[in-house]
C-alpha cells in the first residue's frame, strides 16, 4: 500500500489552495482577529468547512475559497491598501486640509468683525447732525 493513497490535509492542495486548519490560521491568513473571522462566517458567509466530532467540531478553509470570497466582496478598483500614497504625502495632505480650514475660519472671523464694525459706525450719528452740544444740555443729570 502506498503512502499517496491515503487521504490527508495536502490532498487536492493545487485545486483548492492551502488548507488552513483552525480559526487562528484563517484569521492570520485574512489579517483579522479570530472573533472577526467567526462573525464573518456567521453573518457574511465566509467559506469555512466544519468536521463534526463527538463533542467539539473542527474547522478548516481553503485559501482559494477565501480569496474568491474576499474578491467578490471588494468594491471595484479597490486594493488591499486603503491609500496607496506614501505616508509622508498623506500627512502633508492632512496638514494642508487643517491649514485651509484654519484660514477659512480666520477669514470668516475677519468678515464678521468688519460687518459688526460697519454697523456700529453707521448707528452712531455725527454730533453736527443731531444739533451738536445743545442737545446734550437737555439731558437730566442724576447723581
Secondary structure by P-SEA (a helix, b strand, c coil): ccccccccccccccccccccccaaaaaaaacccaaaaaaaaaccccbbbbbbcccbbbbbbbaaaaaaaaaaacccccccccccccaaaaaaaaaaaaaaaaaaaaaaaaaaaaaaaaaaaaacccccccccccccccccccc
